């Protein structure tokens, strides 16, 4: 059992993973934190900064401030 666990540990390949959070303000307190988990109804997987930036450009609307 220990040998199997050690094999799994050695076979593990770390992968970069990003999450996108936003502090939202509707004009009145309280502000709240939201995590982006879907885009246009589809689950998202953000694997690097380039993908995060691309997703942000497509999904964030200017606040007009």
N, CA, C and O atoms as CSV, one atom per row, in Angstrom:
chain,resi,resn,atom,element,x,y,z
A,1,UNK,N,N,0.826,-1.188,0.000
A,1,UNK,CA,C,0.000,0.000,0.000
A,1,UNK,C,C,0.880,1.264,0.000
A,1,UNK,O,O,0.586,2.226,-0.710
A,2,UNK,N,N,1.931,1.255,0.779
A,2,UNK,CA,C,2.831,2.408,0.831
A,2,UNK,C,C,3.529,2.580,-0.511
A,2,UNK,O,O,3.719,3.704,-0.976
A,3,UNK,N,N,3.911,1.473,-1.130
A,3,UNK,CA,C,4.587,1.532,-2.423
A,3,UNK,C,C,3.651,2.125,-3.476
A,3,UNK,O,O,4.078,2.942,-4.292
A,4,UNK,N,N,2.389,1.726,-3.465
A,4,UNK,CA,C,1.414,2.268,-4.423
A,4,UNK,C,C,1.257,3.771,-4.237
A,4,UNK,O,O,1.205,4.524,-5.210
A,5,UNK,N,N,1.181,4.202,-2.983
A,5,UNK,CA,C,1.030,5.632,-2.696
A,5,UNK,C,C,2.258,6.408,-3.176
A,5,UNK,O,O,2.129,7.488,-3.752
A,6,UNK,N,N,3.419,5.864,-2.943
A,6,UNK,CA,C,4.663,6.504,-3.389
A,6,UNK,C,C,4.702,6.610,-4.910
A,6,UNK,O,O,5.162,7.615,-5.451
A,7,UNK,N,N,4.226,5.586,-5.596
A,7,UNK,CA,C,4.179,5.626,-7.065
A,7,UNK,C,C,3.244,6.727,-7.545
A,7,UNK,O,O,3.552,7.431,-8.506
A,8,UNK,N,N,2.106,6.875,-6.882
A,8,UNK,CA,C,1.167,7.947,-7.243
A,8,UNK,C,C,1.792,9.323,-7.022
A,8,UNK,O,O,1.628,10.232,-7.836
A,9,UNK,N,N,2.503,9.458,-5.921
A,9,UNK,CA,C,3.152,10.737,-5.617
A,9,UNK,C,C,4.201,11.069,-6.676
A,9,UNK,O,O,4.276,12.207,-7.140
A,10,UNK,N,N,4.987,10.110,-7.047
A,10,UNK,CA,C,6.033,10.339,-8.053
A,10,UNK,C,C,5.452,10.594,-9.443
A,10,UNK,O,O,6.057,11.310,-10.241
A,11,UNK,N,N,4.287,10.017,-9.741
A,11,UNK,CA,C,3.665,10.180,-11.053
A,11,UNK,C,C,2.913,11.511,-11.169
A,11,UNK,O,O,2.556,11.932,-12.270
A,12,UNK,N,N,2.677,12.162,-10.044
A,12,UNK,CA,C,1.916,13.411,-10.050
A,12,UNK,C,C,2.656,14.491,-10.838
A,12,UNK,O,O,3.848,14.721,-10.630
A,13,UNK,N,N,1.935,15.145,-11.742
A,13,UNK,CA,C,2.487,16.247,-12.522
A,13,UNK,C,C,1.710,17.511,-12.144
A,13,UNK,O,O,0.545,17.644,-12.519
A,14,UNK,N,N,2.329,18.444,-11.409
A,14,UNK,CA,C,1.609,19.656,-11.016
A,14,UNK,C,C,1.231,20.490,-12.236
A,14,UNK,O,O,1.976,20.574,-13.212
A,15,UNK,N,N,0.061,21.099,-12.154
A,15,UNK,CA,C,-0.418,21.961,-13.228
A,15,UNK,C,C,-0.833,23.295,-12.642
A,15,UNK,O,O,-1.392,23.370,-11.548
A,16,UNK,N,N,-0.550,24.341,-13.390
A,16,UNK,CA,C,-0.939,25.683,-12.980
A,16,UNK,C,C,-2.460,25.782,-13.022
A,16,UNK,O,O,-3.099,25.245,-13.927
A,17,UNK,N,N,-3.037,26.474,-12.037
A,17,UNK,CA,C,-4.486,26.614,-11.965
A,17,UNK,C,C,-4.807,27.998,-11.419
A,17,UNK,O,O,-4.236,28.420,-10.414
A,18,UNK,N,N,-5.710,28.696,-12.074
A,18,UNK,CA,C,-6.075,30.047,-11.675
A,18,UNK,C,C,-7.557,30.108,-11.342
A,18,UNK,O,O,-8.360,29.343,-11.878
A,19,UNK,N,N,-7.909,31.029,-10.449
A,19,UNK,CA,C,-9.311,31.351,-10.196
A,19,UNK,C,C,-9.470,32.854,-10.381
A,19,UNK,O,O,-8.522,33.619,-10.202
A,20,UNK,N,N,-10.671,33.262,-10.738
A,20,UNK,CA,C,-10.945,34.687,-10.962
A,20,UNK,C,C,-12.009,35.117,-9.957
A,20,UNK,O,O,-13.110,34.569,-9.914
A,21,UNK,N,N,-11.646,36.119,-9.147
A,21,UNK,CA,C,-12.540,36.658,-8.129
A,21,UNK,C,C,-12.718,38.149,-8.402
A,21,UNK,O,O,-11.828,38.804,-8.944
A,22,UNK,N,N,-13.879,38.673,-8.019
A,22,UNK,CA,C,-14.127,40.105,-8.171
A,22,UNK,C,C,-14.834,40.615,-6.929
A,22,UNK,O,O,-15.684,39.930,-6.360
A,23,UNK,N,N,-14.480,41.825,-6.513
A,23,UNK,CA,C,-15.215,42.499,-5.446
A,23,UNK,C,C,-16.263,43.366,-6.139
A,23,UNK,O,O,-15.924,44.278,-6.893
A,24,UNK,N,N,-17.528,43.078,-5.879
A,24,UNK,CA,C,-18.621,43.760,-6.558
A,24,UNK,C,C,-19.306,44.741,-5.615
A,24,UNK,O,O,-19.477,44.480,-4.424
A,25,UNK,N,N,-19.693,45.881,-6.190
A,25,UNK,CA,C,-20.319,46.953,-5.425
A,25,UNK,C,C,-21.532,47.431,-6.201
A,25,UNK,O,O,-21.401,47.922,-7.322
A,26,UNK,N,N,-22.705,47.294,-5.614
A,26,UNK,CA,C,-23.942,47.706,-6.274
A,26,UNK,C,C,-24.325,49.136,-5.915
A,26,UNK,O,O,-25.455,49.554,-6.165
A,27,UNK,N,N,-23.410,49.879,-5.339
A,27,UNK,CA,C,-23.682,51.263,-4.982
A,27,UNK,C,C,-24.049,51.434,-3.525
A,27,UNK,O,O,-24.019,52.550,-3.007
A,28,UNK,N,N,-24.392,50.351,-2.859
A,28,UNK,CA,C,-24.714,50.384,-1.438
A,28,UNK,C,C,-23.933,49.269,-0.749
A,28,UNK,O,O,-23.673,48.223,-1.344
A,29,UNK,N,N,-23.563,49.498,0.499
A,29,UNK,CA,C,-22.895,48.422,1.231
A,29,UNK,C,C,-23.847,47.239,1.404
A,29,UNK,O,O,-25.060,47.451,1.404
A,30,UNK,N,N,-23.388,46.075,1.543
A,30,UNK,CA,C,-21.978,45.709,1.537
A,30,UNK,C,C,-21.494,45.329,0.147
A,30,UNK,O,O,-22.282,44.904,-0.699
A,31,UNK,N,N,-20.206,45.482,-0.084
A,31,UNK,CA,C,-19.614,44.916,-1.289
A,31,UNK,C,C,-19.486,43.417,-1.035
A,31,UNK,O,O,-19.487,42.978,0.115
A,32,UNK,N,N,-19.377,42.644,-2.086
A,32,UNK,CA,C,-19.236,41.206,-1.894
A,32,UNK,C,C,-18.293,40.619,-2.927
A,32,UNK,O,O,-18.100,41.176,-4.007
A,33,UNK,N,N,-17.713,39.489,-2.574
A,33,UNK,CA,C,-16.773,38.819,-3.454
A,33,UNK,C,C,-17.503,37.750,-4.258
A,33,UNK,O,O,-18.306,36.990,-3.718
A,34,UNK,N,N,-17.214,37.704,-5.548
A,34,UNK,CA,C,-17.798,36.687,-6.424
A,34,UNK,C,C,-16.670,35.937,-7.122
A,34,UNK,O,O,-15.636,36.515,-7.456
A,35,UNK,N,N,-16.883,34.658,-7.333
A,35,UNK,CA,C,-15.898,33.826,-8.033
A,35,UNK,C,C,-16.511,33.403,-9.363
A,35,UNK,O,O,-17.636,32.905,-9.404
A,36,UNK,N,N,-15.771,33.603,-10.442
A,36,UNK,CA,C,-16.231,33.210,-11.765
A,36,UNK,C,C,-16.019,31.702,-11.931
A,36,UNK,O,O,-14.890,31.215,-11.887
A,37,UNK,N,N,-17.119,30.978,-12.121
A,37,UNK,CA,C,-17.008,29.525,-12.284
A,37,UNK,C,C,-17.590,29.052,-13.611
A,37,UNK,O,O,-17.299,27.943,-14.059
A,38,UNK,N,N,-18.412,29.890,-14.240
A,38,UNK,CA,C,-18.983,29.551,-15.543
A,38,UNK,C,C,-18.916,30.784,-16.437
A,38,UNK,O,O,-18.964,31.915,-15.954
A,39,UNK,N,N,-18.806,30.561,-17.724
A,39,UNK,CA,C,-18.834,31.634,-18.706
A,39,UNK,C,C,-19.759,31.186,-19.823
A,39,UNK,O,O,-19.520,30.167,-20.471
A,40,UNK,N,N,-20.816,31.954,-20.043
A,40,UNK,CA,C,-21.836,31.625,-21.038
A,40,UNK,C,C,-22.380,30.213,-20.834
A,40,UNK,O,O,-22.578,29.462,-21.789
A,41,UNK,N,N,-22.620,29.867,-19.559
A,41,UNK,CA,C,-23.211,28.588,-19.214
A,41,UNK,C,C,-22.259,27.410,-19.180
A,41,UNK,O,O,-22.670,26.300,-18.844
A,42,UNK,N,N,-21.013,27.622,-19.517
A,42,UNK,CA,C,-20.035,26.532,-19.563
A,42,UNK,C,C,-19.065,26.649,-18.384
A,42,UNK,O,O,-18.646,27.751,-18.030
A,43,UNK,N,N,-18.710,25.514,-17.779
A,43,UNK,CA,C,-17.674,25.504,-16.756
A,43,UNK,C,C,-16.376,26.009,-17.379
A,43,UNK,O,O,-16.096,25.748,-18.549
A,44,UNK,N,N,-15.599,26.724,-16.599
A,44,UNK,CA,C,-14.337,27.242,-17.110
A,44,UNK,C,C,-13.167,26.596,-16.385
A,44,UNK,O,O,-13.283,26.188,-15.230
A,45,UNK,N,N,-12.056,26.511,-17.071
A,45,UNK,CA,C,-10.810,26.042,-16.493
A,45,UNK,C,C,-9.733,27.020,-16.937
A,45,UNK,O,O,-9.439,27.132,-18.127
A,46,UNK,N,N,-9.154,27.717,-15.987
A,46,UNK,CA,C,-8.151,28.733,-16.281
A,46,UNK,C,C,-6.790,28.160,-15.889
A,46,UNK,O,O,-6.517,27.935,-14.709
A,47,UNK,N,N,-5.945,27.928,-16.885
A,47,UNK,CA,C,-4.688,27.228,-16.638
A,47,UNK,C,C,-3.453,28.116,-16.640
A,47,UNK,O,O,-2.363,27.655,-16.302
A,48,UNK,N,N,-3.606,29.399,-17.019
A,48,UNK,CA,C,-2.446,30.292,-16.992
A,48,UNK,C,C,-2.911,31.741,-17.046
A,48,UNK,O,O,-4.097,32.009,-17.236
A,49,UNK,N,N,-1.990,32.666,-16.881
A,49,UNK,CA,C,-2.353,34.081,-16.852
A,49,UNK,C,C,-2.915,34.545,-18.186
A,49,UNK,O,O,-3.842,35.355,-18.209
A,50,UNK,N,N,-2.389,34.060,-19.280
A,50,UNK,CA,C,-2.896,34.454,-20.594
A,50,UNK,C,C,-4.372,34.085,-20.731
A,50,UNK,O,O,-5.165,34.886,-21.226
A,51,UNK,N,N,-4.744,32.896,-20.302
A,51,UNK,CA,C,-6.146,32.471,-20.364
A,51,UNK,C,C,-7.003,33.322,-19.432
A,51,UNK,O,O,-8.132,33.669,-19.780
A,52,UNK,N,N,-6.484,33.663,-18.255
A,52,UNK,CA,C,-7.221,34.511,-17.318
A,52,UNK,C,C,-7.444,35.899,-17.908
A,52,UNK,O,O,-8.552,36.431,-17.835
A,53,UNK,N,N,-6.407,36.487,-18.488
A,53,UNK,CA,C,-6.533,37.816,-19.097
A,53,UNK,C,C,-7.525,37.802,-20.250
A,53,UNK,O,O,-8.332,38.721,-20.386
A,54,UNK,N,N,-7.471,36.776,-21.073
A,54,UNK,CA,C,-8.381,36.663,-22.213
A,54,UNK,C,C,-9.836,36.561,-21.728
A,54,UNK,O,O,-10.723,37.205,-22.290
A,55,UNK,N,N,-10.076,35.770,-20.709
A,55,UNK,CA,C,-11.412,35.602,-20.162
A,55,UNK,C,C,-11.913,36.900,-19.537
A,55,UNK,O,O,-13.083,37.254,-19.677
A,56,UNK,N,N,-11.026,37.599,-18.854
A,56,UNK,CA,C,-11.419,38.883,-18.253
A,56,UNK,C,C,-11.792,39.907,-19.320
A,56,UNK,O,O,-12.770,40.639,-19.163
A,57,UNK,N,N,-11.028,39.963,-20.392
A,57,UNK,CA,C,-11.341,40.921,-21.469
A,57,UNK,C,C,-12.725,40.637,-22.055
A,57,UNK,O,O,-13.450,41.567,-22.408
A,58,UNK,N,N,-13.090,39.369,-22.159
A,58,UNK,CA,C,-14.380,39.001,-22.740
A,58,UNK,C,C,-15.552,39.188,-21.781
A,58,UNK,O,O,-16.684,39.390,-22.223
A,59,UNK,N,N,-15.299,39.125,-20.485
A,59,UNK,CA,C,-16.423,39.077,-19.546
A,59,UNK,C,C,-16.635,40.323,-18.701
A,59,UNK,O,O,-17.725,40.498,-18.157
A,60,UNK,N,N,-15.646,41.195,-18.568
A,60,UNK,CA,C,-15.776,42.353,-17.687
A,60,UNK,C,C,-16.227,43.564,-18.497
A,60,UNK,O,O,-15.647,43.902,-19.529
A,61,UNK,N,N,-17.273,44.202,-17.998
A,61,UNK,CA,C,-17.761,45.437,-18.617
A,61,UNK,C,C,-17.228,46.618,-17.813
A,61,UNK,O,O,-17.182,46.559,-16.584
A,62,UNK,N,N,-16.823,47.693,-18.497
A,62,UNK,CA,C,-16.341,48.874,-17.778
A,62,UNK,C,C,-17.428,49.416,-16.845
A,62,UNK,O,O,-18.614,49.388,-17.176
A,63,UNK,N,N,-17.007,49.908,-15.679
A,63,UNK,CA,C,-17.968,50.397,-14.697
A,63,UNK,C,C,-18.437,51.814,-14.998
A,63,UNK,O,O,-19.425,52.262,-14.417
A,64,UNK,N,N,-17.762,52.529,-15.883
A,64,UNK,CA,C,-18.159,53.890,-16.228
A,64,UNK,C,C,-17.695,54.924,-15.218
A,64,UNK,O,O,-18.112,56.081,-15.276
A,65,UNK,N,N,-16.853,54.524,-14.310
A,65,UNK,CA,C,-16.346,55.475,-13.297
A,65,UNK,C,C,-15.116,56.164,-13.801
A,65,UNK,O,O,-14.543,56.997,-13.099
